[in-house]
Amino acid sequence: MAKVKNDYTVSEWHNVKGEQRWRVLVGGGDVVTVCHSLEKAQHIAKNMNIDPWFLDRGNTRADRVAAYNKNYTS
């Protein structure tokens, strides 16, 4: 099993309209993504600490075609 890291963290943030959001940050504070719910942000951060490519999984060209074309076989 791969080593679980603690590079990804969750931070509270307010957008221009003053709406509460949560940012998933890496390392020195670079934003990875912004979430509407704390639970979703924590889920993403937890999985990114396990697998840094978590957000890119299932995003190959074949996966994207299959998502829109149910008759497609790779």
C-alpha positions in Angstrom: 0.0 0.0 0.0 1.2 3.5 -0.8 2.2 5.9 1.9 -0.6 8.3 2.8 0.6 11.9 2.7 -0.8 15.1 4.2 0.0 17.5 1.3 -3.6 18.3 0.6 -5.6 20.4 3.1 -9.1 22.1 3.3 -9.5 25.8 3.9 -12.6 27.9 4.3 -13.0 30.7 1.8 -15.7 33.2 0.8 -16.2 34.1 -2.9 -16.8 37.7 -4.2 -20.5 37.4 -3.4 -19.7 36.5 0.2 -20.8 32.8 -0.2 -19.0 30.3 1.9 -16.9 27.8 0.0 -14.1 25.4 0.8 -10.8 25.2 -1.1 -8.6 22.1 -1.4 -5.0 23.4 -1.2 -1.7 21.7 -1.9 1.7 22.4 -0.3 2.3 26.1 0.0 -1.3 27.1 -0.6 -1.9 26.5 -4.3 -5.6 25.9 -5.0 -6.5 22.5 -6.5 -10.3 22.9 -6.5 -13.1 24.8 -4.8 -16.1 22.9 -3.3 -19.6 24.0 -2.2 -19.7 21.6 0.8 -17.1 20.8 3.5 -17.8 17.1 3.1 -17.0 17.1 -0.6 -13.8 19.1 0.0 -12.7 16.7 2.8 -13.5 13.7 0.6 -11.3 15.1 -2.3 -8.4 16.1 0.1 -8.5 12.6 1.7 -8.4 10.8 -1.6 -5.7 13.2 -3.0 -3.5 12.4 -0.1 -3.8 8.7 -0.9 -3.6 9.2 -4.7 -2.3 12.5 -6.1 -3.9 11.6 -9.5 -7.4 11.0 -8.0 -9.0 13.9 -9.9 -7.6 12.6 -13.2 -8.7 9.0 -12.9 -11.4 8.1 -15.4 -10.6 11.0 -17.6 -9.0 9.3 -20.6 -10.4 10.0 -24.0 -12.0 6.5 -24.1 -13.6 7.1 -20.7 -15.1 10.5 -21.9 -16.4 8.9 -25.1 -17.9 6.0 -23.2 -19.7 8.4 -20.8 -21.6 10.0 -23.7 -21.9 7.0 -26.1 -23.3 3.9 -24.4 -22.6 1.8 -27.5 -18.9 2.6 -27.4 -16.5 -0.3 -26.5 -12.8 0.3 -26.0 
